[in-house]
Amino acid sequence: MTILTVPVMISFGLFLLAMILVGIWTYQETTTFSDFALGGRRLSAPVAALSAGASDMSGWLFLGLPGAVYATGIGATWIAVGLVVGTYLNWRLVAPRLRTYTELAGNSVTLSAYLEERFEDNTRLLRFISAAVIVVFFTVYVASGLLAGGVLFEEIFGGGFEFALTVFAVVIVAYTILGGFRAVSMTHTVQASVMCFAAVVLPAIGIGLLGGWTAFENVINANTPALLDMGAEASFDGGQWASGKPLTAVAVVSLLAWGLGYFGQPHILVRFMSIRSTNEIPRARRIGTTWVIMVLAGASLVGLVGIASLDEPLDNPETVFIALCAQLVNPWFAGLLLVAVLAAIKSTADSQLLVSATALTEDFYRAFLKRNASDATLVLVGRATVVVVAVVAYIIALSGGAVLDIVAYAWAGFGAAFGPVLILSLYWARMTWAGALAGIVTGALTVVFWKDIDPLLGPLQTGVYEMVPGVIAATLAALFFGRFVGRPPMRAWSGPMQNRSSTKVMVG
């Protein structure tokens, strides 16, 4: 047992208990399937904004991003720039129309149901394929979240990976089953607050102990100025930093391209669908964008503070947040800060778990097996599918590292498969269902196989992040098939209005 073990164990225990209590508190409010899947479309601007942010920022916020900055410097923060821009544009371009259109499109509670209704797809193929993509990718995504939670416990407490994984999974399943979307979203407000607190406070403490910003910069520059150069990538080898090499345009574009993924992430888009009014969206956009800037800036600073403050270089850069907690603050305060890592992992895993369960219930059970199922039945099936998805994800997580190799494609896969199609569905009234289906399939397949395709290009190979070719290919396929294949919808939607009563639906 380390000095951190008891304080962190108590902090983690209280935090997980609080999450279960939220599920119990919201249980009585979850009476219809709309309540279970979308919280009855009653989320306020702060809750929707913080829930979207928390469901987005998984464990990489406190593990992967600080670790990349620790190893290579602030050149790694181009990804943060892309994510901030993507967050803002997603709230600006997608949220108002998606909130309006999903309610008008048969009060859709899933992305797949919206796409089927929007494109009047009588074949039901569009709904089936899109729901299958969501369930498969998100089951693996949930597994990676469970795995990350188990690894976090093992890193801090040592040993007992299977036990930690089991406890983590049981707690997430418990409050998700009890309170559904509302419980998940309410816990996210707490978790987002804890994440922001930790991201801001820990680097502030480190910089203060170093003697202020100027002293902090001097220590970093003493290692190599490349660490503070956005156009360079430092090298880290044998506990020493060197100047490394300049960042290429392809590298910068690849990092920025992460922002493109936001337009196609179902667990984020569902927050737009759940907000109680389009009037709330401008406020939510401001809150959400500000929160993302703060946590990404703070997490990036954690990596730099680790370079300047830690007594010994790290073998694994991704443990820099944990190492700083152990060295800079007392164990009880470290317990509070480390809860943020747990919150980041859990808030993404529970969102993905609920979206997967909702897709199975709405897009398979009700759509293909029992169209007239009652709300009580759908809620029961929804809760059952939460358990099913969690069990499958748990089994995958027990298999270990292979999951992470697959999940590396997930963000790009969702972004390429759904991003272009969703944007076109909101802004191109005459697009056909064939265009939507072609975009989803082409985007997903391009991402999955890009690493095999790129080397075949010989001297033309790019090394670019698969999101870029995936989005380009999906857009071209959606535009071509959307123009020349299939019948345009009979009903076309007007632009977004400020509230539902002022939304006009045109028939043409």
Sequence and secondary structure as in RCSB ss.txt:
>XXXX:A:sequence
MTILTVPVMISFGLFLLAMILVGIWTYQETTTFSDFALGGRRLSAPVAALSAGASDMSGWLFLGLPGAVYATGIG
ATWIAVGLVVGTYLNWRLVAPRLRTYTELAGNSVTLSAYLEERFEDNTRLLRFISAAVIVVFFTVYVASGLLAGG
VLFEEIFGGGFEFALTVFAVVIVAYTILGGFRAVSMTHTVQASVMCFAAVVLPAIGIGLLGGWTAFENVINANTP
ALLDMGAEASFDGGQWASGKPLTAVAVVSLLAWGLGYFGQPHILVRFMSIRSTNEIPRARRIGTTWVIMVLAGAS
LVGLVGIASLDEPLDNPETVFIALCAQLVNPWFAGLLLVAVLAAIKSTADSQLLVSATALTEDFYRAFLKRNASD
ATLVLVGRATVVVVAVVAYIIALSGGAVLDIVAYAWAGFGAAFGPVLILSLYWARMTWAGALAGIVTGALTVVFW
KDIDPLLGPLQTGVYEMVPGVIAATLAALFFGRFVGRPPMRAWSGPMQNRSSTKVMVG
>XXXX:A:secstr
  TTHHHHHHHHHHHHHHHHHHHHHHHTT  SHHHHHHGGG B HHHHHHHHHHHH  GGGTTHHHHHHHHH GG
GGHHHHHHHHHHHHIIIIIHHHHHHHHHHTTS  SHHHHHHHHTT TT HHHHHHHHHHHHHHHHHHHHHHHHHH
HHHHHHH S HHHHHHHHHHHHHHHHHHHHHHHHHHHHHHHHHHHHHHHHHHHHHHHHHHTSHHHHHHHHHHH G
GGG TTEEEEEETTEEEEEEE  HHHHHHHHGGGGGGGG HHHHHHHHHBS GGGHHHHHHHHHHHHHHHHHHHH
HHHHHHHHH SS  SSGGGHHHHHHHHHS HHHHHHHHHHHHHHHHHHHHHHHHHHHHHIIIIIIIIII TT  H
HHHHHHHHHHHHHHHHHHHHHHHT THHHHHHTTHHHHHHHHHHHHHHHHHH TT  HHHHHHHHHHHHHHHHHH
HHHGGGGGGG     THHHHHHHHHHHHHHHHHHSS   SEEE    SSGGG  EEE 
